[in-house]
Amino acid sequence: MPLLGLAVVLTLSLNLASLATAAAQPPEKVPRVGYLALTSHSDPLSQRLLGAFRQGLRELGYVEGQNIAIEFRWAEGKHDRLPALAADLVRRRWTSSSR
């Protein structure tokens, strides 16, 4: 459980920092946020954390599907999947860049 909490805190802080940068981009670009979780999507704890994450985004003026996109990766309780899932999110973020 401590690893899950750390992952959520790191994900939130990194993604919220990138949202500030994304806000400075031209309006046609929708910021994308990666959401990485150790659990499965159907896990009750995951649902509560995801609800809190979405609420926090709404409080900052972001609504999924309107002005922000969220890409989910679920490790299904398998710690060994986390590095590959995180790497996938990083690759996707860069491939969507205009570089």
C-alpha positions as CSV (number, residue, x, y, z in Angstrom):
1,M,0.0,0.0,0.0
2,P,2.8,2.5,0.7
3,L,4.1,2.0,-2.9
4,L,0.6,2.7,-4.3
5,G,0.4,5.9,-2.3
6,L,3.8,7.0,-3.5
7,A,2.9,6.2,-7.1
8,V,-0.3,8.2,-6.8
9,V,1.5,11.2,-5.2
10,L,4.3,11.2,-7.8
11,T,1.8,10.8,-10.7
12,L,-0.3,13.6,-9.4
13,S,2.6,16.0,-8.8
14,L,4.2,15.3,-12.2
15,N,1.0,15.5,-14.1
16,L,-0.2,18.6,-12.4
17,A,3.1,20.3,-13.2
18,S,2.8,19.3,-16.8
19,L,-0.7,20.7,-16.9
20,A,0.7,24.1,-16.1
21,T,3.0,23.8,-19.1
22,A,0.2,22.5,-21.2
23,A,-2.0,25.5,-20.4
24,A,0.5,27.7,-22.2
25,Q,0.2,25.7,-25.4
26,P,-2.1,26.7,-28.3
27,P,-5.8,26.0,-27.5
28,E,-6.2,23.3,-30.1
29,K,-3.8,21.0,-28.2
30,V,-5.5,19.0,-25.4
31,P,-3.2,18.1,-22.6
32,R,-2.8,14.4,-21.9
33,V,-2.3,13.0,-18.5
34,G,-1.0,9.5,-17.8
35,Y,-2.6,7.6,-14.9
36,L,-0.6,4.6,-13.6
37,A,-2.1,2.4,-11.0
38,L,-0.9,-0.8,-9.4
39,T,-4.4,-2.1,-8.9
40,S,-7.1,-3.0,-11.5
41,H,-9.7,-0.6,-12.8
42,S,-12.5,-2.5,-11.0
43,D,-10.8,-2.3,-7.5
44,P,-12.9,-0.2,-5.1
45,L,-9.8,1.7,-3.8
46,S,-8.8,2.5,-7.4
47,Q,-12.3,3.8,-8.1
48,R,-12.1,6.1,-5.0
49,L,-8.6,7.4,-6.0
50,L,-9.7,7.9,-9.6
51,G,-12.7,9.8,-8.4
52,A,-10.6,12.1,-6.3
53,F,-8.1,12.6,-9.1
54,R,-10.9,13.6,-11.5
55,Q,-12.4,15.9,-8.9
56,G,-9.0,17.6,-8.4
57,L,-8.7,18.1,-12.1
58,R,-12.2,19.6,-12.2
59,E,-11.3,22.0,-9.4
60,L,-8.4,23.1,-11.6
61,G,-10.8,23.6,-14.5
62,Y,-10.1,20.4,-16.4
63,V,-12.8,18.0,-17.5
64,E,-12.0,14.7,-19.1
65,G,-13.1,14.5,-22.7
66,Q,-13.5,18.3,-22.9
67,N,-10.2,20.0,-22.3
68,I,-8.0,17.1,-21.0
69,A,-7.4,13.5,-22.0
70,I,-6.4,10.8,-19.5
71,E,-4.5,7.7,-20.5
72,F,-4.9,4.9,-18.1
73,R,-2.5,2.0,-17.4
74,W,-3.5,-0.7,-14.8
75,A,-0.9,-3.1,-13.5
76,E,-3.6,-5.5,-12.1
77,G,-1.6,-6.0,-8.9
78,K,1.6,-7.0,-10.7
79,H,4.5,-4.9,-9.5
80,D,6.7,-6.1,-12.3
81,R,4.4,-4.5,-14.9
82,L,4.8,-1.0,-13.5
83,P,8.1,-0.1,-15.3
84,A,6.8,-1.2,-18.7
85,L,3.5,0.6,-18.2
86,A,5.3,3.8,-17.1
87,A,7.6,3.6,-20.1
88,D,4.7,3.2,-22.4
89,L,3.1,6.3,-21.0
90,V,6.3,8.3,-21.4
91,R,6.7,7.1,-25.0
92,R,3.1,8.0,-25.8
93,R,3.6,11.5,-24.3
94,W,6.5,12.2,-26.6
95,T,5.0,10.7,-29.7
96,S,2.1,13.1,-29.3
97,S,4.5,16.1,-29.2
98,S,4.9,18.4,-32.2
99,R,8.7,18.0,-32.1
